[in-house]
Amino acid sequence: MKHAYIFPGQGAQFPGMGKELFDQNSQAQELFRQADETLGFSISKIMFEGSEEDLKQTKVTQPAIFVHSVVRALVQEDFSPDMVAGHSLGEFSALVAGQVLSFTDGLRLVSQRATAMQKACEQNPSTMAAVLGLEDATVEDVCRSIKEEVVLPANYNSPGQIVISGTHRGIELATEALKEAGAKRVIPLAVGGAFHSPLMEPAYNELERTINQTGFSKPICPIYQNVTGLPAVEIEVVKNNLIAQLMAPVRWTQSVSSMLNDGATHFTECGPGRVLQGLVKKVSREAKVDGLS
């Protein structure tokens, strides 16, 4: 029986996030102070007092979710993970929780990642869509069949739920073909670009340099990484997988399955929202799931 801690990605933000945590815990207050100092602006004030629109700013969204998630984990008295994983952005939170990255180094990387992704989105206008009700292989085949545009699976979220990334035209063509193939729904997502696809190459190049200049430590437990869906404990493997993550699909279904196969019976989502708890339940109804928010 093993306890897995999992960390959410972009989209989990909400006004007032982290305020209750700040008010009740002196360690949390120090970490929020460090976050404000590291970023050079008061992210805590935006998290606590900002509007939904304020939290959608590129430079705010990813750092805000990271800070909330990591602080929630680190102030937990009995925090002792047997394994950790994070969805996309959440992988950076997982790496801090697993003591691979320091809090400030993780935050710097997340901040740079957010800015680099925004630039890549401006260079390559693109989008994403959620596909419901099809086998993974069918979605992959449809994407491969569209050769004139970029479109490919980006997030394997749970059985029967895949998110695709691509050019606007690529997503349009894929949507038509996926519906013909029997998809229950294909839902356009309100995102700035085609995350986890080759269209993120400009951000990949920028982030690779920074990651290679950042100190990584050996994790205290296995890190189940997005790129492979498998556990990693060697520093170079963890680092290379993190670099590859921007342009590779998030294999979340595979990550959860791997954790279950390796003995995980209890999954705790650290940070805002409950999305990952629902995705774990879609992979295994027997797993115990809860959250620390």
C-alpha atoms as one frame of an Amber mdcrd trajectory, in Angstrom:
protein
   0.000   0.000   0.000   1.665   3.184  -1.218   0.654   6.843  -1.084   1.001
   8.874  -4.305   0.860  12.669  -4.312  -0.274  14.273  -7.572  -0.139  17.897
  -8.698  -2.536  19.754 -11.043  -1.764  21.705 -14.193  -3.021  24.869 -15.836
  -6.705  25.682 -15.503  -7.040  24.923 -11.787  -6.610  28.546 -10.666  -9.372
  30.474  -8.854  -9.673  33.872  -7.107  -8.576  33.714  -3.477  -6.389  30.648
  -4.032  -3.938  30.021  -1.201  -5.339  32.738   1.099  -6.657  30.344   3.746
  -3.350  28.482   3.721  -1.431  31.755   4.159  -3.623  32.890   7.029  -3.201
  29.673   8.998   0.450  28.736   8.598   3.694  30.639   9.241   5.718  28.330
   6.962   3.270  29.082   4.154   3.717  32.816   4.792   7.503  32.487   4.388
   7.121  30.497   1.143   4.718  33.075  -0.298   7.237  35.795   0.649   9.960
  33.868  -1.180   7.679  33.520  -4.213   7.021  37.271  -4.374  10.748  37.989
  -4.053  11.733  35.409  -6.688   9.225  36.656  -9.272   9.788  40.355  -8.622
   6.082  41.073  -8.145   3.475  40.170  -5.543   1.947  36.992  -6.907   0.477
  36.392  -3.464  -1.576  39.605  -3.700  -2.915  38.578  -7.133  -3.735  35.074
  -5.865  -5.495  36.345  -2.750  -7.208  39.472  -4.101  -7.118  39.308  -7.905
 -10.005  38.580 -10.239 -10.438  35.592 -12.519  -9.108  37.757 -15.366  -6.043
  38.751 -13.323  -5.251  35.078 -12.757  -5.430  34.357 -16.485  -2.376  36.534
 -17.184   0.373  34.391 -18.659   2.983  35.430 -16.098   0.565  34.670 -13.241
  -1.379  31.491 -14.061   1.356  28.860 -14.046   3.365  30.302 -11.124   0.157
  30.714  -9.074  -0.828  27.063  -9.467   2.750  25.956  -8.793   3.034  28.066
  -5.623  -0.345  26.951  -4.268   0.397  23.270  -4.973   3.923  23.199  -3.587
   3.151  25.229  -0.480   0.187  22.964   0.290   2.427  19.903   0.103   5.385
  21.324   2.015   3.360  22.554   5.004   1.679  19.166   5.428   3.104  17.763
   8.676   3.076  14.120   7.611   4.098  14.713   3.993   6.046  11.584   3.075
   5.312  10.529  -0.518   6.036   7.036  -1.805   5.754   8.440  -5.328   4.822
  11.749  -7.009   3.538  12.909 -10.380   2.157  16.092 -11.884   0.039  16.883
 -14.925   2.019  19.090 -17.350   2.871  22.191 -15.270   2.214  20.005 -12.206
   5.348  17.989 -12.950   7.415  20.964 -11.745   5.444  20.956  -8.480   6.050
  17.210  -8.167   9.791  17.715  -8.640   9.909  20.206  -5.757   7.801  17.892
  -3.589  10.219  15.074  -4.445  13.182  17.332  -3.490  14.655  17.305  -6.998
  14.329  21.087  -7.322  14.373  23.796  -4.677  11.210  25.865  -4.307  12.817
  28.978  -5.813  14.495  27.117  -8.701  11.218  25.376  -9.520   9.390  28.703
  -9.478  11.971  30.350 -11.749  11.608  27.512 -14.264   7.820  27.690 -14.165
   7.880  31.456 -14.654  10.218  31.177 -17.627   8.160  28.294 -19.032   4.983
  30.399 -18.928   6.636  33.327 -20.727   8.317  31.084 -23.319   5.053  29.266
 -24.044   3.258  32.563 -24.560   5.897  33.650 -27.077   5.614  30.318 -28.900
   1.835  30.722 -29.067   2.257  34.169 -30.645   4.737  32.791 -33.186   2.592
  29.777 -34.095  -1.174  30.488 -33.747  -2.689  27.190 -32.656  -5.166  25.544
 -30.291  -6.379  22.348 -28.581  -9.550  20.258 -28.340 -10.767  17.506 -26.007
 -11.879  14.258 -27.638 -14.354  12.113 -25.711 -15.385   8.524 -26.293 -12.700
   7.084 -28.560  -9.872   4.593 -28.069  -6.385   6.087 -27.955  -5.349   4.230
 -31.117  -8.271   5.644 -33.095  -7.398   9.224 -32.143  -3.759   8.580 -33.017
  -4.708   7.115 -36.416  -6.954  10.071 -37.262  -4.234  12.572 -36.334  -1.663
  10.688 -38.414  -3.998  10.729 -41.408  -3.991  14.553 -41.521  -0.698  15.193
 -43.249  -1.164  18.755 -44.488  -1.455  20.293 -41.004   0.035  19.788 -37.526
  -2.330  17.883 -35.228  -1.535  15.184 -32.680  -2.511  13.827 -29.242  -1.280
  16.109 -26.457  -2.835  14.815 -23.218  -3.817  11.204 -22.524  -6.006  12.190
 -19.569  -8.030   9.045 -18.902  -9.532   6.143 -20.848 -11.809   7.723 -23.467
 -10.514  11.279 -22.929  -7.662  12.648 -25.034  -6.758  16.253 -25.779  -5.339
  17.026 -29.227  -3.054  19.938 -30.185  -2.423  21.566 -33.529  -2.898  24.421
 -35.939  -6.407  25.858 -36.086  -6.994  24.178 -39.454  -5.503  20.927 -38.188
  -7.914  20.865 -35.251 -10.842  21.614 -37.601  -9.929  18.737 -39.917  -9.338
  16.381 -37.001 -12.652  17.341 -35.384 -14.574  16.370 -38.516 -12.688  13.089
 -38.889 -12.957  12.174 -35.210 -16.711  12.711 -35.203 -16.959  10.468 -38.265
 -14.874   7.886 -36.391 -17.444   7.843 -33.564 -16.267  10.427 -31.018 -19.039
  11.323 -28.571 -17.850  14.920 -28.501 -14.930  17.046 -29.657 -14.747  20.166
 -27.497 -12.601  23.194 -28.476 -10.563  24.409 -25.503 -10.039  28.059 -24.568
  -6.241  27.927 -24.588  -3.560  30.133 -26.076  -1.894  27.526 -28.251  -0.986
  23.937 -29.071   0.754  22.870 -25.879   2.713  19.596 -25.865   3.237  19.650
 -29.620   6.042  20.523 -32.075   4.556  24.033 -32.264   6.115  24.644 -28.829
   9.636  24.319 -30.264  10.616  27.972 -29.598   9.702  27.526 -25.919  11.484
  24.159 -25.830  14.752  25.702 -26.982  14.567  28.475 -24.398  13.588  26.224
 -21.500  16.195  23.584 -22.358  18.993  26.092 -21.745  17.604  27.135 -18.370
  16.924  23.574 -17.191  20.484  22.584 -18.082  21.769  25.492 -15.972  19.635
  24.532 -12.940  20.780  22.282 -10.098  18.887  18.993  -9.794  19.109  16.610
  -6.804  18.341  12.906  -6.528  14.629  12.477  -5.710  13.464  11.098  -2.369
  10.937   8.913  -4.213  10.157   7.892  -7.809   8.882  10.672 -10.094   6.323
   9.398 -12.616   6.972  11.659 -15.581   4.630  12.846 -18.322   6.819  11.915
 -21.277   7.054   8.200 -20.456   4.373   7.541 -17.844   7.090   5.637 -15.968
   9.054   6.220 -12.748  12.402   7.986 -12.846  14.987   8.407 -10.092  18.199
   9.216 -11.970  18.891  12.955 -12.215  19.806  12.972 -15.917  16.706  10.963
 -16.834  14.463  13.286 -14.829  16.066  16.346 -16.429  15.855  15.024 -20.006
  12.206  14.021 -19.553  11.395  17.474 -18.188  13.017  19.131 -21.203  11.139
  16.850 -23.616   7.807  17.508 -21.892   6.982  20.770 -23.708   6.785  19.105
 -27.115   5.685  15.608 -26.078   2.249  14.359 -25.000   1.274  14.145 -21.337
   0.807  10.425 -20.668  -1.337  10.841 -17.570  -3.402   7.670 -18.007  -0.169
   5.714 -18.355   1.353   7.467 -15.309  -1.610   6.581 -13.094  -1.596   2.993
 -14.395   2.128   2.710 -13.653   1.643   4.018 -10.114  -1.190   1.541  -9.544
   0.954  -1.302 -10.887   3.739  -0.249  -8.529   1.485  -0.473  -5.485  -0.253
   2.915  -5.175  -3.594   2.588  -3.396  -4.060   6.179  -2.193  -3.781   9.291
  -4.398  -3.774  12.779  -2.865  -4.095  15.797  -5.148  -2.115  18.766  -3.791
  -3.232  22.203  -4.917  -6.269  23.904  -6.401  -9.145  21.931  -7.895 -10.172
  18.273  -8.064  -9.553  17.446 -11.731  -6.841  14.847 -11.157  -8.910  13.053
  -8.526 -11.599  12.505 -11.150  -9.080  11.302 -13.735  -7.583   8.770 -11.305
 -11.052   7.397 -10.595 -11.588   6.900 -14.338  -8.485   4.719 -14.418  -9.296
   2.834 -11.190 -12.559   2.899  -9.268 -10.870   1.068  -6.390  -8.195   3.694
  -5.736  -8.661   5.950  -2.721  -8.521   9.602  -3.787  -8.593  12.842  -1.813
  -7.163  16.337  -1.959  -5.176  18.947  -0.048  -6.275  22.376  -1.193
